[in-house]
Amino acid sequence: MSTEERDRQQRGVYAEEDIPAGELARMAEVARELADDVRALVQATVLTDVADDRIARARELIGQATEILGEEHHERSFGTRFNSDGTHRSWGNALTGIRNPIAPPLRFECFPDKVTVDVDLGGAYEGPAGLVHGGIIAAVFDQALGHATESAKVPGMTGTLSIRYRQGTRLGKIHVEAWVDRVEGVKAFAKGELSTDDGLCAEAEGVFIMPKWARGEIQEKVLGRVGD
Ligand SMILES: CCCCC/C=C\C/C=C\C/C=C\C/C=C\CCCC(=O)SCCNC(=O)CCNC(=O)[C@H](O)C(C)(C)COP(=O)(O)OP(=O)(O)OC[C@H]1O[C@@H](n2cnc3c(N)ncnc32)[C@H](O)[C@@H]1OP(=O)(O)O
């Protein structure tokens, strides 16, 4: 596939829609509830200790649920949808997607100088015994630093991300802060810290770049809207 074709496809996953605010709020509630249920299922799957016949029964029910959800579905991914009310939604996002059970999910608070997020990472995010997987920590930082750049109106895709793991992060509640350190043209340099009751566990810094294919129209859309 040529670079032009790939860029065109990439622009195509940004869709326009016109959904009234009330209807959107109802859809969001349904999405959240579904993802919460499946997240609970994932946690139960990781931690279960029931006998094989109970697992077989659970699998039957899960199969039925999967069939129902598949009756109508998006082709490949949810993408990002820009609504006429000035919001956008990325409900499939692996870290924040409100309809994605893989997402912890992260809910950011935005301040003028930083973004913060508090989340409980349970047994489904384990790496070393009892500790959060380093790749999950990297993913949380990626999203947090990316969110800081979006919040500061200099969004971009991750070019380079480096993390210093200072001590193991115990499964449970974590607190993350991220901010933009400086901007150079299309590049935003962001930093972040992750802490728990044990203190500072990891630090990150990254370069976020507005890609060539998104400069202009898509960039304007992202800058002009709030989203989840
Ligand atoms: C996401 C923004 C895009 C617009 C999307 C619109 C809507 C989405 C809604 C909200 C988005 C906001 C926040 C998102 C929140 C969380 C973020 C999650 C982020 C991810 O999960 S994202 C997935 C992982 N990420 C990738 O999948 C990137 C793959 N890659 C590429 O897409 C290109 O490779 C790219 C874009 C990196 C650069 O390509 P390009 O062609 O656009 O840029 P170009 O060559 O013009 O370079 C311009 C200047 O950046 C320097 N530079 C180039 N590459 C560099 C690198 N890697 N590291 C450090 N510096 C680098 C050059 O040296 C030059 O520097 P100088 O100007 O000083 O010479």
The ligand as an SDF file (V2000), in Angstrom:
LIG
                    3D

 69 71  0  0  0  0  0  0  0  0999 V2000
   -2.9980   12.0930   17.6270 C   0  0  0  0  0  0  0  0  0  0  0  0
   -2.8410   13.3640   16.9220 C   0  0  0  0  0  0  0  0  0  0  0  0
   -3.0620   13.3030   15.4450 C   0  0  0  0  0  0  0  0  0  0  0  0
   -4.3120   13.8720   15.0450 C   0  0  0  0  0  0  0  0  0  0  0  0
   -5.3440   12.9360   15.4530 C   0  0  0  0  0  0  0  0  0  0  0  0
   -6.6660   13.5450   15.5310 C   0  0  0  0  0  0  0  0  0  0  0  0
   -7.6010   13.1870   16.4650 C   0  0  0  0  0  0  0  0  0  0  0  0
   -7.3390   12.3440   17.6490 C   0  0  0  0  0  0  0  0  0  0  0  0
   -7.8780   12.9580   18.8910 C   0  0  0  0  0  0  0  0  0  0  0  0
   -7.0990   13.3170   19.9170 C   0  0  0  0  0  0  0  0  0  0  0  0
   -5.6460   13.0420   19.9410 C   0  0  0  0  0  0  0  0  0  0  0  0
   -4.9710   13.6880   21.0910 C   0  0  0  0  0  0  0  0  0  0  0  0
   -4.3420   13.0130   22.0470 C   0  0  0  0  0  0  0  0  0  0  0  0
   -4.2140   11.5840   21.9920 C   0  0  0  0  0  0  0  0  0  0  0  0
   -3.9560   10.9800   23.3220 C   0  0  0  0  0  0  0  0  0  0  0  0
   -3.0520   10.0140   23.5490 C   0  0  0  0  0  0  0  0  0  0  0  0
   -2.0030    9.7180   22.6110 C   0  0  0  0  0  0  0  0  0  0  0  0
   -1.8400    8.2680   22.3270 C   0  0  0  0  0  0  0  0  0  0  0  0
   -0.7910    8.2940   21.3170 C   0  0  0  0  0  0  0  0  0  0  0  0
   -0.5030    7.0510   20.5990 C   0  0  0  0  0  0  0  0  0  0  0  0
   -0.6750    5.9700   21.0150 O   0  0  0  0  0  0  0  0  0  0  0  0
    0.1440    7.3050   19.0550 S   0  0  0  0  0  0  0  0  0  0  0  0
    0.5750    5.6640   18.5090 C   0  0  0  0  0  0  0  0  0  0  0  0
    2.0480    5.3790   18.5350 C   0  0  0  0  0  0  0  0  0  0  0  0
    2.7450    6.2740   17.6360 N   0  0  0  0  0  0  0  0  0  0  0  0
    2.7600    6.0730   16.3190 C   0  0  0  0  0  0  0  0  0  0  0  0
    2.1860    5.1720   15.7870 O   0  0  0  0  0  0  0  0  0  0  0  0
    3.5450    7.0860   15.5340 C   0  0  0  0  0  0  0  0  0  0  0  0
    4.0760    6.4650   14.2610 C   0  0  0  0  0  0  0  0  0  0  0  0
    4.9410    7.4300   13.5880 N   0  0  0  0  0  0  0  0  0  0  0  0
    4.4130    8.4010   12.8140 C   0  0  0  0  0  0  0  0  0  0  0  0
    3.2240    8.4660   12.5610 O   0  0  0  0  0  0  0  0  0  0  0  0
    5.3840    9.4040   12.3120 C   0  0  0  0  0  0  0  0  0  0  0  0
    6.6650    8.8720   12.1990 O   0  0  0  0  0  0  0  0  0  0  0  0
    5.4250   10.6800   13.1900 C   0  0  0  0  0  0  0  0  0  0  0  0
    4.0460   11.3160   13.2580 C   0  0  0  0  0  0  0  0  0  0  0  0
    5.9350   10.3530   14.6120 C   0  0  0  0  0  0  0  0  0  0  0  0
    6.3860   11.6870   12.5520 C   0  0  0  0  0  0  0  0  0  0  0  0
    6.2150   11.6590   11.1490 O   0  0  0  0  0  0  0  0  0  0  0  0
    5.8690   12.9530   10.2760 P   0  0  0  0  0  0  0  0  0  0  0  0
    6.1740   12.5780    8.8690 O   0  0  0  0  0  0  0  0  0  0  0  0
    4.5120   13.4110   10.5180 O   0  0  0  0  0  0  0  0  0  0  0  0
    6.8470   14.0210   10.8540 O   0  0  0  0  0  0  0  0  0  0  0  0
    8.1270   14.6680   10.1930 P   0  0  0  0  0  0  0  0  0  0  0  0
    8.9860   13.6790    9.5140 O   0  0  0  0  0  0  0  0  0  0  0  0
    7.6240   15.8560    9.4320 O   0  0  0  0  0  0  0  0  0  0  0  0
    8.9520   15.1520   11.4850 O   0  0  0  0  0  0  0  0  0  0  0  0
    8.5380   16.2680   12.2280 C   0  0  0  0  0  0  0  0  0  0  0  0
    9.5880   16.4840   13.3260 C   0  0  0  0  0  0  0  0  0  0  0  0
    9.5340   15.4020   14.2660 O   0  0  0  0  0  0  0  0  0  0  0  0
   10.8020   14.7060   14.3510 C   0  0  0  0  0  0  0  0  0  0  0  0
   10.5270   13.2910   14.5150 N   0  0  0  0  0  0  0  0  0  0  0  0
    9.9750   12.4710   13.5940 C   0  0  0  0  0  0  0  0  0  0  0  0
    9.7670   11.2760   14.1040 N   0  0  0  0  0  0  0  0  0  0  0  0
   10.2160   11.3210   15.3850 C   0  0  0  0  0  0  0  0  0  0  0  0
   10.2480   10.3660   16.4190 C   0  0  0  0  0  0  0  0  0  0  0  0
    9.7770    9.1380   16.2470 N   0  0  0  0  0  0  0  0  0  0  0  0
   10.7190   10.7480   17.6170 N   0  0  0  0  0  0  0  0  0  0  0  0
   11.1800   11.9940   17.8140 C   0  0  0  0  0  0  0  0  0  0  0  0
   11.1560   12.9550   16.8590 N   0  0  0  0  0  0  0  0  0  0  0  0
   10.7040   12.6070   15.6570 C   0  0  0  0  0  0  0  0  0  0  0  0
   11.4980   15.0400   13.0660 C   0  0  0  0  0  0  0  0  0  0  0  0
   12.8870   14.9570   13.2150 O   0  0  0  0  0  0  0  0  0  0  0  0
   11.0300   16.4590   12.8130 C   0  0  0  0  0  0  0  0  0  0  0  0
   11.7400   17.3260   13.6720 O   0  0  0  0  0  0  0  0  0  0  0  0
   12.2810   18.7400   13.1310 P   0  0  0  0  0  0  0  0  0  0  0  0
   11.0640   19.5140   12.6970 O   0  0  0  0  0  0  0  0  0  0  0  0
   12.9900   19.3370   14.2920 O   0  0  0  0  0  0  0  0  0  0  0  0
   13.1720   18.4050   11.9840 O   0  0  0  0  0  0  0  0  0  0  0  0
  1  2  1  0
  2  3  1  0
  3  4  1  0
  4  5  1  0
  5  6  1  0
  6  7  2  0
  7  8  1  0
  8  9  1  0
  9 10  2  0
 10 11  1  0
 11 12  1  0
 12 13  2  0
 13 14  1  0
 14 15  1  0
 15 16  2  0
 16 17  1  0
 17 18  1  0
 18 19  1  0
 19 20  1  0
 20 21  2  0
 20 22  1  0
 22 23  1  0
 23 24  1  0
 24 25  1  0
 25 26  1  0
 26 27  2  0
 26 28  1  0
 28 29  1  0
 29 30  1  0
 30 31  1  0
 31 32  2  0
 31 33  1  0
 33 34  1  0
 33 35  1  0
 35 36  1  0
 35 37  1  0
 35 38  1  0
 38 39  1  0
 39 40  1  0
 40 41  2  0
 40 42  1  0
 40 43  1  0
 43 44  1  0
 44 45  2  0
 44 46  1  0
 44 47  1  0
 47 48  1  0
 48 49  1  0
 49 50  1  0
 49 64  1  0
 50 51  1  0
 51 52  1  0
 51 62  1  0
 52 53  1  0
 52 61  1  0
 53 54  2  0
 54 55  1  0
 55 56  1  0
 55 61  2  0
 56 57  1  0
 56 58  2  0
 58 59  1  0
 59 60  2  0
 60 61  1  0
 62 63  1  0
 62 64  1  0
 64 65  1  0
 65 66  1  0
 66 67  2  0
 66 68  1  0
 66 69  1  0
M  END
$$$$
